[in-house]
Amino acid sequence: MRMAACLGLGMELIEPCGFVLDTKRMRRSGMDYLDHIDLVRYPSWEHFTDRQADESPSRLILLTTRAAVPYTRFEFKTGDRLLLGRESAGAPDYVHKAADARIIIPMVPDMRSINIALSAAMVAGEALRQLNAFPG
């Protein structure tokens, strides 16, 4: 959330999350960024996909260890939405099927994964660089 707020990015959370997320707990942990972020929460994947049908088309780009295309070789477009699964289990098969593209962060062999916050930061940074869309 901090990264999204600081970079002027929106954030969408599709529940159930792998963690408890309520305003009281976020404020207590120093997440005062809530007032500076465009945050939308969906109670389920179905609610998310129903809402997407009502909005202008955008590509869903899934970060996954099951992809072949490195994120640094992917051509991002304005409006792309980055999808990240749970750190413990990744994204379910139905999310893989719904994604318009799947990208990977190249890593040393036999390593499980980079945590979700760092993965989001790396890929969002590359997308913003390609699109010349950093704030300021």
CNS distance restraints for C-alpha pairs under 8 A (distance, minus, plus):
assign (resid   1 and name CA) (resid   5 and name CA) 6.09 0.50 0.50
assign (resid   1 and name CA) (resid  11 and name CA) 7.34 0.50 0.50
assign (resid   1 and name CA) (resid  31 and name CA) 7.86 0.50 0.50
assign (resid   1 and name CA) (resid  33 and name CA) 6.88 0.50 0.50
assign (resid   1 and name CA) (resid  34 and name CA) 7.74 0.50 0.50
assign (resid   1 and name CA) (resid  37 and name CA) 7.43 0.50 0.50
assign (resid   2 and name CA) (resid   6 and name CA) 6.10 0.50 0.50
assign (resid   2 and name CA) (resid  31 and name CA) 7.45 0.50 0.50
assign (resid   2 and name CA) (resid  33 and name CA) 6.05 0.50 0.50
assign (resid   3 and name CA) (resid   7 and name CA) 6.05 0.50 0.50
assign (resid   3 and name CA) (resid 121 and name CA) 7.15 0.50 0.50
assign (resid   4 and name CA) (resid   8 and name CA) 5.81 0.50 0.50
assign (resid   4 and name CA) (resid   9 and name CA) 4.61 0.50 0.50
assign (resid   4 and name CA) (resid  10 and name CA) 6.26 0.50 0.50
assign (resid   4 and name CA) (resid  11 and name CA) 6.72 0.50 0.50
assign (resid   4 and name CA) (resid  37 and name CA) 6.83 0.50 0.50
assign (resid   5 and name CA) (resid   9 and name CA) 6.23 0.50 0.50
assign (resid   5 and name CA) (resid  10 and name CA) 7.64 0.50 0.50
assign (resid   5 and name CA) (resid  33 and name CA) 6.31 0.50 0.50
assign (resid   5 and name CA) (resid  36 and name CA) 5.57 0.50 0.50
assign (resid   5 and name CA) (resid  37 and name CA) 4.87 0.50 0.50
assign (resid   5 and name CA) (resid  38 and name CA) 7.92 0.50 0.50
assign (resid   7 and name CA) (resid 134 and name CA) 6.76 0.50 0.50
assign (resid   7 and name CA) (resid 135 and name CA) 6.24 0.50 0.50
assign (resid   8 and name CA) (resid  37 and name CA) 7.26 0.50 0.50
assign (resid   8 and name CA) (resid 135 and name CA) 6.96 0.50 0.50
assign (resid   9 and name CA) (resid  37 and name CA) 7.35 0.50 0.50
assign (resid   9 and name CA) (resid  38 and name CA) 7.39 0.50 0.50
assign (resid  10 and name CA) (resid  37 and name CA) 6.33 0.50 0.50
assign (resid  10 and name CA) (resid  38 and name CA) 4.78 0.50 0.50
assign (resid  10 and name CA) (resid  39 and name CA) 6.08 0.50 0.50
assign (resid  11 and name CA) (resid  37 and name CA) 7.38 0.50 0.50
assign (resid  11 and name CA) (resid  38 and name CA) 6.20 0.50 0.50
assign (resid  11 and name CA) (resid  39 and name CA) 4.92 0.50 0.50
assign (resid  11 and name CA) (resid  40 and name CA) 6.40 0.50 0.50
assign (resid  12 and name CA) (resid  39 and name CA) 5.75 0.50 0.50
assign (resid  12 and name CA) (resid  40 and name CA) 4.74 0.50 0.50
assign (resid  12 and name CA) (resid  41 and name CA) 5.69 0.50 0.50
assign (resid  12 and name CA) (resid  42 and name CA) 7.48 0.50 0.50
assign (resid  13 and name CA) (resid  17 and name CA) 7.64 0.50 0.50
assign (resid  13 and name CA) (resid  39 and name CA) 7.63 0.50 0.50
assign (resid  13 and name CA) (resid  40 and name CA) 6.35 0.50 0.50
assign (resid  13 and name CA) (resid  41 and name CA) 4.75 0.50 0.50
assign (resid  13 and name CA) (resid  42 and name CA) 6.11 0.50 0.50
assign (resid  14 and name CA) (resid  41 and name CA) 6.03 0.50 0.50
assign (resid  14 and name CA) (resid  42 and name CA) 4.81 0.50 0.50
assign (resid  14 and name CA) (resid  43 and name CA) 6.19 0.50 0.50
assign (resid  14 and name CA) (resid  44 and name CA) 5.71 0.50 0.50
assign (resid  14 and name CA) (resid  45 and name CA) 6.13 0.50 0.50
assign (resid  14 and name CA) (resid  48 and name CA) 6.89 0.50 0.50
assign (resid  15 and name CA) (resid  41 and name CA) 7.41 0.50 0.50
assign (resid  15 and name CA) (resid  42 and name CA) 6.04 0.50 0.50
assign (resid  15 and name CA) (resid  43 and name CA) 4.96 0.50 0.50
assign (resid  15 and name CA) (resid  44 and name CA) 5.16 0.50 0.50
assign (resid  15 and name CA) (resid  45 and name CA) 7.29 0.50 0.50
assign (resid  16 and name CA) (resid  43 and name CA) 6.83 0.50 0.50
assign (resid  16 and name CA) (resid  44 and name CA) 6.71 0.50 0.50
assign (resid  17 and name CA) (resid  21 and name CA) 7.76 0.50 0.50
assign (resid  17 and name CA) (resid  86 and name CA) 7.64 0.50 0.50
assign (resid  18 and name CA) (resid  86 and name CA) 6.46 0.50 0.50
assign (resid  21 and name CA) (resid  25 and name CA) 6.91 0.50 0.50
assign (resid  21 and name CA) (resid  26 and name CA) 6.89 0.50 0.50
assign (resid  22 and name CA) (resid  26 and name CA) 6.22 0.50 0.50
assign (resid  23 and name CA) (resid  27 and name CA) 6.06 0.50 0.50
assign (resid  24 and name CA) (resid  28 and name CA) 6.18 0.50 0.50
assign (resid  25 and name CA) (resid  29 and name CA) 6.22 0.50 0.50
assign (resid  26 and name CA) (resid  30 and name CA) 6.47 0.50 0.50
assign (resid  26 and name CA) (resid  31 and name CA) 4.99 0.50 0.50
assign (resid  26 and name CA) (resid  32 and name CA) 7.49 0.50 0.50
assign (resid  27 and name CA) (resid  31 and name CA) 4.92 0.50 0.50
assign (resid  27 and name CA) (resid  32 and name CA) 5.62 0.50 0.50
assign (resid  33 and name CA) (resid  37 and name CA) 6.45 0.50 0.50
assign (resid  34 and name CA) (resid  39 and name CA) 7.73 0.50 0.50
assign (resid  42 and name CA) (resid  47 and name CA) 5.93 0.50 0.50
assign (resid  42 and name CA) (resid  48 and name CA) 5.75 0.50 0.50
assign (resid  43 and name CA) (resid  47 and name CA) 6.50 0.50 0.50
assign (resid  43 and name CA) (resid  48 and name CA) 7.96 0.50 0.50
assign (resid  44 and name CA) (resid  48 and name CA) 6.47 0.50 0.50
assign (resid  45 and name CA) (resid  49 and name CA) 6.21 0.50 0.50
assign (resid  46 and name CA) (resid  50 and name CA) 6.01 0.50 0.50
assign (resid  47 and name CA) (resid  51 and name CA) 6.18 0.50 0.50
assign (resid  48 and name CA) (resid  52 and name CA) 6.27 0.50 0.50
assign (resid  49 and name CA) (resid  53 and name CA) 6.42 0.50 0.50
assign (resid  50 and name CA) (resid  54 and name CA) 7.02 0.50 0.50
assign (resid  51 and name CA) (resid  55 and name CA) 6.70 0.50 0.50
assign (resid  52 and name CA) (resid  56 and name CA) 7.57 0.50 0.50
assign (resid  52 and name CA) (resid  57 and name CA) 7.49 0.50 0.50
assign (resid  53 and name CA) (resid  57 and name CA) 7.75 0.50 0.50
assign (resid  58 and name CA) (resid  79 and name CA) 5.44 0.50 0.50
assign (resid  58 and name CA) (resid  80 and name CA) 5.53 0.50 0.50
assign (resid  58 and name CA) (resid  81 and name CA) 6.90 0.50 0.50
assign (resid  59 and name CA) (resid  79 and name CA) 7.09 0.50 0.50
assign (resid  59 and name CA) (resid  80 and name CA) 4.90 0.50 0.50
assign (resid  59 and name CA) (resid  81 and name CA) 6.08 0.50 0.50
assign (resid  59 and name CA) (resid  99 and name CA) 7.56 0.50 0.50
assign (resid  59 and name CA) (resid 100 and name CA) 5.71 0.50 0.50
assign (resid  59 and name CA) (resid 101 and name CA) 7.72 0.50 0.50
assign (resid  60 and name CA) (resid  80 and name CA) 6.20 0.50 0.50
assign (resid  60 and name CA) (resid  81 and name CA) 5.02 0.50 0.50
assign (resid  60 and name CA) (resid  82 and name CA) 6.15 0.50 0.50
assign (resid  60 and name CA) (resid  83 and name CA) 6.60 0.50 0.50
assign (resid  60 and name CA) (resid  98 and name CA) 7.65 0.50 0.50
assign (resid  60 and name CA) (resid  99 and name CA) 5.02 0.50 0.50
assign (resid  60 and name CA) (resid 100 and name CA) 5.22 0.50 0.50
assign (resid  60 and name CA) (resid 101 and name CA) 6.70 0.50 0.50
assign (resid  61 and name CA) (resid  80 and name CA) 6.81 0.50 0.50
assign (resid  61 and name CA) (resid  81 and name CA) 5.90 0.50 0.50
assign (resid  61 and name CA) (resid  82 and name CA) 4.87 0.50 0.50
assign (resid  61 and name CA) (resid  83 and name CA) 5.77 0.50 0.50
assign (resid  61 and name CA) (resid  99 and name CA) 5.87 0.50 0.50
assign (resid  61 and name CA) (resid 100 and name CA) 5.98 0.50 0.50
assign (resid  61 and name CA) (resid 101 and name CA) 4.94 0.50 0.50
assign (resid  61 and name CA) (resid 102 and name CA) 5.76 0.50 0.50
assign (resid  61 and name CA) (resid 103 and name CA) 7.15 0.50 0.50
assign (resid  62 and name CA) (resid  82 and name CA) 5.95 0.50 0.50
assign (resid  62 and name CA) (resid  83 and name CA) 4.59 0.50 0.50
assign (resid  62 and name CA) (resid  84 and name CA) 6.14 0.50 0.50
assign (resid  62 and name CA) (resid  96 and name CA) 7.16 0.50 0.50
assign (resid  62 and name CA) (resid  99 and name CA) 6.04 0.50 0.50
assign (resid  62 and name CA) (resid 100 and name CA) 7.87 0.50 0.50
assign (resid  62 and name CA) (resid 101 and name CA) 6.23 0.50 0.50
assign (resid  62 and name CA) (resid 102 and name CA) 4.70 0.50 0.50
assign (resid  62 and name CA) (resid 103 and name CA) 6.17 0.50 0.50
assign (resid  63 and name CA) (resid  67 and name CA) 7.70 0.50 0.50
assign (resid  63 and name CA) (resid  82 and name CA) 7.17 0.50 0.50
assign (resid  63 and name CA) (resid  83 and name CA) 6.20 0.50 0.50
assign (resid  63 and name CA) (resid  84 and name CA) 5.61 0.50 0.50
assign (resid  63 and name CA) (resid  85 and name CA) 7.75 0.50 0.50
assign (resid  63 and name CA) (resid 102 and name CA) 5.94 0.50 0.50
assign (resid  63 and name CA) (resid 103 and name CA) 5.07 0.50 0.50
assign (resid  63 and name CA) (resid 104 and name CA) 5.67 0.50 0.50
assign (resid  63 and name CA) (resid 105 and name CA) 7.70 0.50 0.50
assign (resid  64 and name CA) (resid  84 and name CA) 7.51 0.50 0.50
assign (resid  64 and name CA) (resid  85 and name CA) 7.85 0.50 0.50
assign (resid  64 and name CA) (resid  90 and name CA) 7.04 0.50 0.50
assign (resid  64 and name CA) (resid  91 and name CA) 7.58 0.50 0.50
assign (resid  64 and name CA) (resid 102 and name CA) 6.53 0.50 0.50
assign (resid  64 and name CA) (resid 103 and name CA) 6.12 0.50 0.50
assign (resid  64 and name CA) (resid 104 and name CA) 5.44 0.50 0.50
assign (resid  64 and name CA) (resid 105 and name CA) 7.95 0.50 0.50
assign (resid  65 and name CA) (resid 103 and name CA) 7.91 0.50 0.50
assign (resid  65 and name CA) (resid 104 and name CA) 5.63 0.50 0.50
assign (resid  65 and name CA) (resid 105 and name CA) 7.48 0.50 0.50
assign (resid  65 and name CA) (resid 113 and name CA) 7.33 0.50 0.50
assign (resid  66 and name CA) (resid 102 and name CA) 7.93 0.50 0.50
assign (resid  66 and name CA) (resid 104 and name CA) 7.35 0.50 0.50
assign (resid  67 and name CA) (resid 102 and name CA) 5.36 0.50 0.50
assign (resid  67 and name CA) (resid 103 and name CA) 5.20 0.50 0.50
assign (resid  67 and name CA) (resid 104 and name CA) 5.35 0.50 0.50
assign (resid  68 and name CA) (resid 102 and name CA) 7.62 0.50 0.50
assign (resid  68 and name CA) (resid 103 and name CA) 6.55 0.50 0.50
assign (resid  68 and name CA) (resid 104 and name CA) 6.45 0.50 0.50
assign (resid  69 and name CA) (resid  73 and name CA) 6.77 0.50 0.50
assign (resid  69 and name CA) (resid  74 and name CA) 6.84 0.50 0.50
assign (resid  69 and name CA) (resid 102 and name CA) 7.04 0.50 0.50
assign (resid  69 and name CA) (resid 103 and name CA) 5.00 0.50 0.50
assign (resid  69 and name CA) (resid 104 and name CA) 5.96 0.50 0.50
assign (resid  70 and name CA) (resid  74 and name CA) 6.61 0.50 0.50
assign (resid  70 and name CA) (resid 103 and name CA) 5.55 0.50 0.50
assign (resid  70 and name CA) (resid 104 and name CA) 4.83 0.50 0.50
assign (resid  70 and name CA) (resid 105 and name CA) 5.69 0.50 0.50
assign (resid  70 and name CA) (resid 106 and name CA) 6.23 0.50 0.50
assign (resid  71 and name CA) (resid 103 and name CA) 5.35 0.50 0.50
assign (resid  71 and name CA) (resid 104 and name CA) 5.71 0.50 0.50
assign (resid  71 and name CA) (resid 105 and name CA) 5.99 0.50 0.50
assign (resid  71 and name CA) (resid 123 and name CA) 6.56 0.50 0.50
assign (resid  71 and name CA) (resid 126 and name CA) 7.78 0.50 0.50
assign (resid  72 and name CA) (resid 126 and name CA) 6.93 0.50 0.50
assign (resid  74 and name CA) (resid 103 and name CA) 7.44 0.50 0.50
assign (resid  75 and name CA) (resid 130 and name CA) 7.71 0.50 0.50
assign (resid  76 and name CA) (resid  80 and name CA) 6.82 0.50 0.50
assign (resid  76 and name CA) (resid 127 and name CA) 5.66 0.50 0.50
assign (resid  76 and name CA) (resid 130 and name CA) 6.91 0.50 0.50
assign (resid  76 and name CA) (resid 131 and name CA) 7.28 0.50 0.50
assign (resid  77 and name CA) (resid 127 and name CA) 7.89 0.50 0.50
assign (resid  77 and name CA) (resid 131 and name CA) 7.11 0.50 0.50
assign (resid  78 and name CA) (resid 131 and name CA) 7.08 0.50 0.50
assign (resid  82 and name CA) (resid 120 and name CA) 7.93 0.50 0.50
assign (resid  82 and name CA) (resid 124 and name CA) 7.86 0.50 0.50
assign (resid  84 and name CA) (resid  90 and name CA) 7.45 0.50 0.50
assign (resid  84 and name CA) (resid  91 and name CA) 6.98 0.50 0.50
assign (resid  84 and name CA) (resid 116 and name CA) 7.10 0.50 0.50
assign (resid  84 and name CA) (resid 120 and name CA) 7.55 0.50 0.50
assign (resid  85 and name CA) (resid  89 and name CA) 7.24 0.50 0.50
assign (resid  85 and name CA) (resid  90 and name CA) 4.37 0.50 0.50
assign (resid  85 and name CA) (resid  91 and name CA) 4.18 0.50 0.50
assign (resid  85 and name CA) (resid  92 and name CA) 7.71 0.50 0.50
assign (resid  86 and name CA) (resid  90 and name CA) 4.69 0.50 0.50
assign (resid  86 and name CA) (resid  91 and name CA) 6.36 0.50 0.50
assign (resid  86 and name CA) (resid 116 and name CA) 7.64 0.50 0.50
assign (resid  87 and name CA) (resid 113 and name CA) 7.94 0.50 0.50
assign (resid  87 and name CA) (resid 115 and name CA) 6.43 0.50 0.50
assign (resid  87 and name CA) (resid 116 and name CA) 6.10 0.50 0.50
assign (resid  91 and name CA) (resid  95 and name CA) 6.09 0.50 0.50
assign (resid  91 and name CA) (resid  96 and name CA) 6.83 0.50 0.50
assign (resid  92 and name CA) (resid  96 and name CA) 6.62 0.50 0.50
assign (resid  93 and name CA) (resid  97 and name CA) 6.25 0.50 0.50
assign (resid  94 and name CA) (resid  98 and name CA) 6.25 0.50 0.50
assign (resid  95 and name CA) (resid  99 and name CA) 6.17 0.50 0.50
assign (resid  96 and name CA) (resid 102 and name CA) 7.64 0.50 0.50
assign (resid 105 and name CA) (resid 119 and name CA) 7.59 0.50 0.50
assign (resid 107 and name CA) (resid 111 and name CA) 7.04 0.50 0.50
assign (resid 107 and name CA) (resid 113 and name CA) 7.89 0.50 0.50
assign (resid 114 and name CA) (resid 118 and name CA) 6.67 0.50 0.50
assign (resid 114 and name CA) (resid 119 and name CA) 6.11 0.50 0.50
assign (resid 115 and name CA) (resid 119 and name CA) 6.12 0.50 0.50
assign (resid 116 and name CA) (resid 120 and name CA) 6.02 0.50 0.50
assign (resid 117 and name CA) (resid 121 and name CA) 6.19 0.50 0.50
assign (resid 118 and name CA) (resid 122 and name CA) 6.11 0.50 0.50
assign (resid 119 and name CA) (resid 123 and name CA) 6.25 0.50 0.50
assign (resid 120 and name CA) (resid 124 and name CA) 5.80 0.50 0.50
assign (resid 121 and name CA) (resid 125 and name CA) 5.84 0.50 0.50
assign (resid 122 and name CA) (resid 126 and name CA) 6.40 0.50 0.50
assign (resid 123 and name CA) (resid 127 and name CA) 6.19 0.50 0.50
assign (resid 124 and name CA) (resid 128 and name CA) 6.05 0.50 0.50
assign (resid 125 and name CA) (resid 129 and name CA) 6.05 0.50 0.50
assign (resid 126 and name CA) (resid 130 and name CA) 6.12 0.50 0.50
assign (resid 127 and name CA) (resid 131 and name CA) 6.17 0.50 0.50
assign (resid 128 and name CA) (resid 132 and name CA) 5.73 0.50 0.50
assign (resid 128 and name CA) (resid 133 and name CA) 4.83 0.50 0.50
assign (resid 128 and name CA) (resid 134 and name CA) 5.59 0.50 0.50
assign (resid 129 and name CA) (resid 133 and name CA) 6.52 0.50 0.50
assign (resid 129 and name CA) (resid 134 and name CA) 6.89 0.50 0.50
